[in-house]
Amino acid sequence: MFSSLRKFISWAFLKLVFGMFILGSAVTIYALWLFEHDDPNFSAVYVRHVASLKEQQTTAQLERDAAAQELAGLQQEFSSYEERAARAAKIAADLQEMQSWWKRFVSDRQQWRLNAQGIERMQQIEKESKQSANKLRRNLTRAAVRLGKEEQALESLSTQMQVAEWSDSRIIYYLYKSWLAGQWIFIGLSCLYFFGPTLRKLGLFYYFAPRIARSRPLQLTRVSAPFPWLGESRTVVETSLWPGETARVRKRYLQSVEEGVVRESRLLLSRRFPFTSILSGFVHDVNLRNARAGRDYRLAFAHHKNPENQMAVVHVPEGGSLVVRPSFLAGIILPPGQKLRFRLRWQLFRWQAWLTGQLRFVEFTGPCRLVVAGRPGLRAERLIVREDGAVPACRTSQDKTIGFTPNLEYRLIRTTRFWNYYRWAATLFDASFKGVGFVLIQTSLPGRTPGIWSATRNRARKLIGL
């Protein structure tokens, strides 16, 4: 608890300091702009400024006095209407007391009629006075608002006059002028900086996310195909290169290769898609080929910089396919005579794709073997029809998802707790896969936080499915 409180206080303090730095920088930059576009003779500028303030102060004083006089006159008129209405009501009440039923029989009929007419007249006067007072109340409100504005303007001019008399420094003059000219813009930007992210996350979590979760799921194809299967996950994984097979391998994942394998350098993963090859990291890598019949060669894969990363081989059968992010691939092994085949599936017209930041999916078609790397481990979810006939489903984090078969229904589900999403402990959406298929998942995510450049690069690569 104390650790979380300490982290929150540290975060709030750093945010406050950085916000004040941004505000001070904005005021300073605008002050420099005003200085560059003003008269270079500051003495003349200062004299004109003081004279202008005195003139504005005199004008503001006269306007304030006029507003106060107008308000006093309206208040007096309003009081007279209220007094008139009160007198009319009192006279009408007195006349009402004289109109009791028994006096009607003992008093003069002529006097009775005069009293009734007097009551009616007093009630009419009371009504008209109250109506006039109500109309005048709106004028009183407007006059009071005007007086308040005039007093605020006079107070602001008095403060400016005090600052001008206190110091004739050029720096103070332009900083104060910058603040007065753009104070509401500066305050608005500060509020946007401090409260904008919170309002944005509240809107995304409580308004957009439920609507996205109820939208139609993404399904790249409706045709069922043979399942891929996952080999054993290890920090060092070995596989065989059979006669006639070729392997396109990223250098940093290749640990060792037996003698006798034809080794060639390859510029790109696919010449048809150079942009995809470059951004996925398959540049100046190795092309291995077993040109010897009757013998297989051993290949070993491991991550050179991150030894905790585990590797595994995913077997994609004939007729099957797997949607996978190429950045997780350490290599691709192709059967004899088989060319690398993958499809680029764009999803430009779906809110789900834009909100999750992934507009394209890369689908690798079998037969082939994909050597994948996960942090720190890998596991496979094989979704098959249950005994009760229910359609299977799998829910996992988006960042943990490496690949899935394209016939699965891919839906976004809002994360369970807002606080976890607000403090970046969880993403806004989890990935849900429904149907009969195969899902490849990382067992956990790395604990370290990527730098600004790495995070920006990862977002750009995710946008196009890499």
DAGI-V256181 format. One record per backbone hydrogen bond with DSSP energy under -1.0 kcal/mol. CO is the residue of the C=O (numbers start at 1). NH is the residue of the N-H. E is the energy in kcal/mol with one decimal. If there is no record, write none. Layout:
CO;NH;E
CO;NH;E
//
This chain:
1;5;-2.4
2;6;-2.6
3;7;-2.3
4;8;-2.3
5;9;-2.6
6;10;-2.4
7;11;-2.6
8;12;-2.9
9;13;-2.6
10;14;-2.4
11;15;-2.4
12;16;-2.4
13;17;-2.7
14;18;-2.6
15;19;-2.4
16;20;-2.5
17;21;-2.1
18;22;-2.4
19;23;-2.5
20;24;-2.8
21;25;-2.3
22;26;-2.4
23;27;-2.3
24;28;-2.4
25;29;-2.7
26;30;-2.3
27;31;-2.1
28;32;-2.3
29;33;-2.0
30;34;-2.3
31;35;-2.3
32;36;-2.4
33;37;-1.5
35;38;-1.1
40;42;-1.4
41;45;-1.7
42;46;-3.0
43;47;-2.3
44;48;-2.4
45;49;-2.2
46;50;-2.4
47;51;-2.4
48;52;-2.5
49;53;-2.2
50;54;-2.3
51;55;-2.2
52;56;-2.7
53;57;-2.6
54;58;-2.2
55;59;-2.4
56;60;-2.7
57;61;-2.2
58;62;-2.2
59;63;-2.4
60;64;-2.5
61;65;-2.5
62;66;-2.5
63;67;-2.4
64;68;-2.5
65;69;-2.5
66;70;-2.4
67;71;-2.4
68;72;-2.4
69;73;-2.3
70;74;-2.3
71;75;-2.4
72;76;-2.2
73;77;-2.4
74;78;-2.6
75;79;-2.4
76;80;-2.1
77;81;-2.0
78;82;-2.1
79;83;-2.7
80;84;-2.4
81;85;-2.5
82;86;-2.4
83;87;-2.7
84;88;-2.5
85;89;-2.1
86;90;-2.1
87;91;-2.7
88;92;-2.4
89;93;-2.0
90;94;-2.5
91;95;-2.5
92;96;-1.8
93;97;-1.6
94;98;-1.1
96;99;-1.1
102;106;-1.0
103;107;-2.4
108;112;-1.8
109;113;-2.1
110;114;-2.0
111;115;-2.4
112;116;-1.9
113;117;-2.3
114;118;-2.2
115;119;-2.4
116;120;-2.1
117;121;-2.3
118;122;-2.6
119;123;-2.4
120;124;-1.8
121;125;-2.4
122;126;-2.6
123;127;-2.3
124;128;-2.6
125;129;-2.5
126;130;-2.3
127;131;-2.3
128;132;-2.4
129;133;-2.4
130;134;-2.5
131;135;-2.3
132;136;-2.2
133;137;-1.6
134;138;-1.0
135;139;-1.1
136;140;-2.3
137;141;-2.2
138;142;-2.3
139;143;-2.5
140;144;-2.6
141;145;-2.4
142;146;-2.5
143;147;-2.5
144;148;-2.3
145;149;-2.4
146;150;-2.5
147;151;-2.4
148;152;-2.3
149;153;-2.7
150;154;-2.4
151;155;-2.5
152;156;-2.7
153;157;-2.3
154;158;-2.2
155;159;-2.3
156;160;-2.4
157;161;-2.3
158;162;-2.3
159;163;-2.4
160;164;-2.5
161;165;-2.3
162;166;-2.1
163;167;-2.0
169;173;-2.0
170;174;-2.2
171;175;-2.4
172;176;-2.5
173;177;-2.3
174;178;-2.4
175;179;-2.2
176;180;-2.5
177;181;-2.2
178;182;-1.9
182;186;-2.7
183;187;-2.7
184;188;-2.4
185;189;-2.5
186;190;-2.2
187;191;-2.6
188;192;-2.3
189;193;-2.3
190;194;-2.7
191;195;-3.0
192;196;-1.2
195;199;-2.5
196;200;-2.8
197;201;-2.5
198;202;-2.5
199;203;-2.4
200;204;-2.6
201;205;-2.8
202;206;-2.5
203;207;-1.8
203;208;-1.9
204;209;-2.9
208;212;-2.5
209;213;-2.5
210;214;-1.3
212;215;-1.2
218;410;-3.7
229;315;-2.9
234;311;-4.7
237;301;-2.8
239;299;-3.0
241;297;-1.8
242;245;-2.3
245;290;-2.4
246;334;-3.2
247;288;-3.3
248;332;-2.0
249;286;-2.4
250;253;-1.7
252;304;-1.4
253;302;-2.6
256;300;-2.4
258;261;-1.1
262;289;-2.0
264;287;-3.5
266;285;-1.8
267;284;-1.6
273;277;-2.1
274;278;-2.5
275;279;-2.3
276;280;-1.8
277;282;-1.6
281;283;-1.6
285;266;-2.7
286;249;-2.8
287;264;-2.3
288;247;-3.0
289;262;-2.4
289;291;-1.0
290;244;-2.8
297;241;-3.2
298;258;-1.6
299;239;-2.2
300;255;-2.4
300;256;-1.4
301;237;-2.0
306;309;-1.7
310;374;-2.7
311;234;-2.5
312;372;-2.5
313;231;-2.9
314;370;-2.9
315;229;-1.6
316;368;-2.0
317;320;-1.8
320;366;-2.9
322;364;-2.8
323;404;-2.0
325;328;-2.2
326;329;-1.7
328;373;-2.4
330;250;-2.5
331;371;-2.7
332;248;-2.7
333;369;-2.4
334;246;-1.8
335;338;-2.0
341;365;-2.4
343;363;-2.7
345;361;-2.4
350;354;-1.7
351;355;-2.8
352;356;-1.9
353;358;-1.8
359;347;-3.1
361;345;-3.2
362;324;-2.0
363;343;-2.6
364;322;-2.4
368;316;-2.7
369;333;-3.0
370;314;-3.3
371;330;-3.9
371;331;-1.3
372;312;-1.8
374;310;-1.8
377;443;-1.6
379;441;-2.8
381;439;-2.2
383;437;-1.3
386;389;-1.3
390;386;-1.5
392;435;-2.4
394;433;-3.1
396;431;-3.0
400;442;-2.7
402;325;-1.4
403;440;-3.0
404;323;-3.2
405;408;-1.6
406;221;-1.6
409;434;-1.7
410;218;-3.1
411;432;-2.9
413;430;-3.3
417;421;-1.4
418;422;-2.9
419;423;-2.2
420;425;-2.2
420;426;-1.3
421;424;-1.3
428;415;-2.8
430;413;-2.5
431;396;-2.6
432;411;-2.9
433;394;-2.6
434;409;-2.7
437;383;-2.6
438;405;-1.8
439;381;-3.0
440;402;-2.6
440;403;-1.6
441;379;-2.4
451;455;-2.8
452;456;-2.5
453;457;-2.5
454;458;-2.6
455;459;-2.2
456;460;-2.2
457;461;-2.3
458;462;-2.4
459;463;-1.9
461;466;-3.3
462;465;-2.0
463;359;-3.0
466;327;-1.4
//
